[in-house]
Amino acid sequence: QVQVVESGGDLVQAGGSLRLSCAASGSIFSTNAMGWYRQAPGKERELVAAIVSGGSTKYADSIKGRFSISRDNANNTVYLQMNSLEPEDTAVYYCAAGPTWFYFASWGQGTQVTVSS
């Protein structure tokens, strides 16, 4: 069973930066794809960014140019560097892992990111 644990959420002022980290335990197959989702109050969960072990990435249009996803394959860890944060980025951020970025089978508990104006 894959365990996924996020960290790094915090309260930050608009324009600031944060880096989220996520460590996943499990087989190479089960963690080939790792991604970050977010859910703001009253809104549906949405994909923020995803990355596969080979290095390909994809991003939501709303964060392109501001956020960057990366991973350390040796340690099954994925990072989300968030710059130029906006109040609209306030949400619970979830890390997920799976065999492909079309199917994330394992999820973390989430970490709160709050951006004040």
NORPE-V316666 format. One record per pair of residues at least 4 apart in sequence whose ideal C-beta (glycine too) atoms are under 8 Angstrom apart, sorted by sequence separation. I is the first residue (numbers start at 1). J is the second residue. D is the distance in whole Angstrom. If there is no record, write none. Layout:
BEGIN
I,J,D
I,J,D
END
This chain:
BEGIN
12,16,4
26,30,4
27,31,7
28,32,7
39,43,6
51,55,7
52,56,5
59,63,6
60,64,7
63,67,4
72,76,8
85,89,5
99,103,6
12,17,7
26,31,5
39,44,7
51,56,7
59,64,5
72,77,5
98,103,5
12,18,6
39,45,4
51,57,5
71,77,7
72,78,8
98,104,4
99,105,7
24,31,5
38,45,7
39,46,7
50,57,7
71,78,4
72,79,8
82,89,7
97,104,6
98,105,5
10,18,6
37,45,5
38,46,6
49,57,7
50,58,5
59,67,7
70,78,7
71,79,7
96,104,4
97,105,7
98,106,7
9,18,7
37,46,6
49,58,7
69,78,7
70,79,5
97,106,5
8,18,6
24,34,6
37,47,6
38,48,5
49,59,5
59,69,7
69,79,7
96,106,7
8,19,6
9,20,7
36,47,8
37,48,6
47,58,8
48,59,7
49,60,7
69,80,6
70,81,7
96,107,5
8,20,4
22,34,7
35,47,6
36,48,4
48,60,5
57,69,6
68,80,8
69,81,8
95,107,7
96,108,7
7,20,7
8,21,5
35,48,7
36,49,5
47,60,6
67,80,6
68,81,5
80,93,7
94,107,6
95,108,4
6,20,6
7,21,5
22,36,7
35,49,6
36,50,7
46,60,6
49,63,7
67,81,7
94,108,6
6,21,7
7,22,8
35,50,3
48,63,6
67,82,5
68,83,8
94,109,8
6,22,5
20,36,7
34,50,7
35,51,7
66,82,7
67,83,7
94,110,5
5,22,7
33,50,6
34,51,6
66,83,5
78,95,7
93,110,6
94,111,8
4,22,6
5,23,5
33,51,7
34,52,8
49,67,6
51,69,5
53,71,7
66,84,5
92,110,4
93,111,5
4,23,8
5,24,8
33,52,5
48,67,7
49,68,8
50,69,7
51,70,7
63,82,8
66,85,8
92,111,7
93,112,8
4,24,5
32,52,6
33,53,8
49,69,4
51,71,5
53,73,5
92,112,6
93,113,5
3,24,7
32,53,5
92,113,8
2,24,6
3,25,5
31,53,8
91,113,6
2,25,6
3,26,7
90,113,6
2,26,3
89,113,6
90,114,5
1,26,7
2,27,8
28,53,7
90,115,5
62,88,8
63,89,8
89,115,5
51,78,6
88,115,8
2,30,5
85,113,8
87,115,5
2,31,6
86,115,6
87,116,7
85,115,5
87,117,5
49,80,6
82,113,7
48,80,7
36,69,7
35,69,8
34,71,6
34,76,8
36,78,8
35,78,8
58,101,7
34,78,4
36,80,5
31,76,5
48,93,7
40,88,8
43,91,8
52,100,8
45,94,7
52,101,6
26,76,7
40,90,6
51,101,8
25,76,7
38,89,8
40,91,4
50,101,4
23,75,7
24,76,5
39,91,6
40,92,8
23,76,7
24,77,7
38,91,4
39,92,5
23,77,5
24,78,7
38,92,7
22,77,7
38,93,5
39,94,7
21,77,6
22,78,5
37,93,7
38,94,7
21,78,8
22,79,8
36,93,6
37,94,5
21,79,6
22,80,8
36,94,7
20,79,7
36,95,6
37,96,6
19,79,6
20,80,4
35,95,7
36,96,8
19,80,7
34,95,7
35,96,5
19,81,5
20,82,7
34,96,7
35,97,8
19,82,7
34,97,5
17,81,7
18,82,5
33,97,7
34,98,8
17,82,6
33,98,5
17,83,5
31,97,5
32,98,7
33,99,7
35,101,6
17,84,8
18,85,7
30,97,6
31,98,8
32,99,5
33,100,5
17,85,7
30,98,7
32,100,7
33,101,4
15,84,6
16,85,5
30,99,6
35,104,6
15,85,7
29,99,6
33,103,8
14,85,6
24,95,7
26,97,7
33,104,7
39,110,8
14,86,6
12,85,6
14,87,6
20,93,6
22,95,3
24,97,4
20,95,8
30,105,7
38,113,8
30,106,7
26,106,7
24,106,7
9,92,8
9,93,6
22,108,6
6,93,7
6,94,7
6,95,5
5,95,8
4,95,5
20,111,6
4,96,7
4,97,5
20,113,8
2,97,5
18,113,6
16,115,7
12,113,8
14,115,6
4,106,5
6,108,4
9,111,3
12,114,7
13,115,7
14,116,7
2,105,7
3,106,7
4,107,6
5,108,6
6,109,7
8,111,6
9,112,5
10,113,7
11,114,5
12,115,6
13,116,5
14,117,5
2,106,4
4,108,4
5,109,8
6,110,7
7,111,6
9,113,5
10,114,8
11,115,8
12,116,7
1,106,8
6,111,4
11,116,7
END
